């Protein structure tokens, strides 16, 4: 497909910073060499490659120019290479870009995140790290790639422990009393593939060991932090108390972590007698997001799930990036379970924490909207997924300030920033100035700069 772009779009292409998601290549590159970049993007988070951009060094600066293919046929060797490394792939698309007054066609290759492992023409798989492509050339690295893709799951790995830890645990015996027909522990555990070579698996340990933290340290706990601040980067001085560690088998861990989070949140309903806002988060939102963080985390990473409670938000960080084809853009509409056994079997417990399998995040978003709060924010980080639950109403900062002053005599810049979700003191001052210009508020007289506050205009 050919697409005509304007000079502004051309300039954006020429100015692209090569990073984890973008790469620019001259048309002279060998298809075999380019296949390594295609493999690297396909095995990471996806990305875009533009072929037909010439780069030259002029002193300390690099200069780029448009130097495309004379016609589509000239790029056939690259199209043939794509078909070789990923035949019939639905995650790779190509577009030819042409621009008036520029020479030739630039080939744009767009690669989406996907659940397959793609190798280059030399038979080696690569992964994209920043602006580099790194070969996956050891058994350990290849297995890590399989885990990242969701092709393998750490839940199936064996744990170096006696079968007794799951076969005769009170969790297993209690659970099997509710199975129809009632089953004996060992045959049932083997049937569910929770025992391999007379050893419990990670999944079996997570679900049925009374103290899984003793066998899988740093993988079976939730750390809860309470920071008395709205700052994006808190310090230890902002901690209200030492972090709380919640431990236990997966079912207990979920319910205990949610309950402890709710308990802490309820203790900060109001920030002082002058009353900011009630710190209320929908119970469904906390439950679904914490459940998701525990069930879908990457158990190969020895890091606990973290719940961080701030004055104006809650952050839930789950170890591991999105698995398979899941991205931040499609996470609410697509399904892919990294830990399929764990998700399936915990759903068999009484009052399962994942009642609506695959719908948990949608439930969390709906609950926030019912309270007219902003949607949770989902971000994929270098080795984790972070969900931020903001306590910020769906209203303009001006509306929120005036709503606060309906029931309070005055408001400070700090209070207003918490209510409005604004981090900058100067940005909040601009809101006050706009309201002052409209004759709606005024500064409280006879106050020092450090105790400045605003109130409704006195009649």
Residue, then its C-alpha position, 0 to 999 in steps of 0.5 A: x500500500x502506498x500513502x502520500x504524506x506531507x512535509x510535516x509528517x516527513x519531518x517527524x519521520x526524519x526526527x525520530x529518536x531510535x529507541x525501544x520502539x523505533x528504528x531507521x535504516x538506509x535502503x542499502x541494508x542487507x535483508x539478512x541484517x534487517x531480519x535481526x531487527x524485525x526479530x528483535x521488535x517482534x520478540x519484544x513490545x513491537x515497533x516500527x522500522x523505516x527503510x530508506x532514510x540515509x544518515x550522515x555525520x556532519x561534525x558533532x551532529x547527524x543529518x538525515x535525508x529521505x532516500x527511498x526506493x525507486x519503486x515497490x519492486x526495488x523493495x521486494x527483497x525486504x518483503x521476501x525476507x519478511x515472508x521468510x521470517x514470519x510467513x502468514x504473520x498477522x502482526x507485521x504490516x508494510x506501507x510505502x510512504x511517498x512525499x512530494x519533492x522527495x526521492x523515492x518510497x520509504x518502506x515502513x514496517x510495523x510490527x505488533x506485540x505478539x505471542x510467537x517467537x520470531x527468528x531472523x534468517x540466521x535462525x537466531x532470535x533477537x530481542x529489542x533493548x533500548x536501541x539495541x538488538x540482542x541475540x537470544x543465544x543461551x538456553x537460559x535466555x531463550x527460556x526467559x523469552x518463552x516466559x515473557x511471551x507466555x509460551x512457557x509459564x513458571x507456574x509449571x516449574x517444579x519446587x524442591x520440596x516434599x509432596x507433604x507441603x501440598x498433599x497433606x496441607x489443611x488448605x488441600x484437605x479443606x478444598x477437596x471437601x468441596x470437590x464433587x465427587x470428594x477426591x483423595x489428595x494425591x490422585x487429584x493433585x496429579x490429575x491437575x498436573x500440580x505434581x511433577x516427578x514427585x515434586x509439587x509445582x509452583x502453581x500447586x505450592x501457590x494454591x495449596x501450601x500453608x506457607x508458600x513463602x518458605x518455598x518461594x521467597x519474594x514471590x508469594x507476598x504483597x508489600x503494602x506501603x502508606x505514604x503521606x504525600x501526593x508526590x510522584x517520587x516519595x521518600x522514606x520520610x513520607x512513610x506513615x509506618x513500616x511496610x506491611x507484608x501480607x503472606x499466605x496461599x494465593x486465595x488467602x493472600x488475595x483476600x487478606x491483601x485487599x482487606x488490609x488495603x481497605x483498612x488503611x484507606x478507611x483510616x485516611x477518610x479526611x485530611x484534617x478538620x477542614x475536610x478535604x474529600x472522603x478518600x473512598x475507592x470502590x471496593x470492586x476496584x481494589x479487589x479486581x486490581x489486586x487480584x489481577x496483580x497476584x494471579x497474572x504476575x510473572x512468578x519467575x521474578x523474585x519480587x513481591x507485588x507492591x501496593x502503595x497508598x498515597x493521599x490522592x492515589x493507590x499504585x499496584x505494581x505487579x512483577x512482569x510485563x504483559x504476556x503474549x499479545x497483551x498491550x496497554x492498548x488492548x488489555x481491556x478487550x483481549x485475554x491472555x492468562x500467563x498462569x492458566x492453571x492458577x487462574x482456572x483452579x483458584x476459580x474452583x475455591x468457594x467465593x472465588x476472587x476471580x468470579x468473572x474470569x477475564x472481566x476483572x479490569x473492566x469491573x474495576x473501571x466500571x466501579x470508578x466511573x459509577x463514583x465519577x472518578x477518573x479511570x485507573x491508569x495502566x502502564x507497562x514498565x521495564x519489568x512490571x505492570x503498574x496500575x494507578x487508581x487516582x482519587x480524582x473526580x471527573x470535573x475541572x479543577x475550577x469546579x472542584x475548588x468551588x465545590x470544596x468551598x461550598x462546605x469549607x471556609x477556605x482552601x490552600x494551594x496544597x489542599x487544592x492540589x490534592x483535590x484536583x490531582x495537580x502536582x505543580x504549585x504554579x499550575x494551581x495558582x493559575x486556577x485560583x487566578x482564573x476564578x479570581x478574575x471571574x469574581x468567584x474567589x478572593x485571597x484571605x486577607x492578612x495572611x503571610x505567603x506561607x499561610x496563604x489561602x483562598x475563599x469565596x468572594x465575601x458579599 
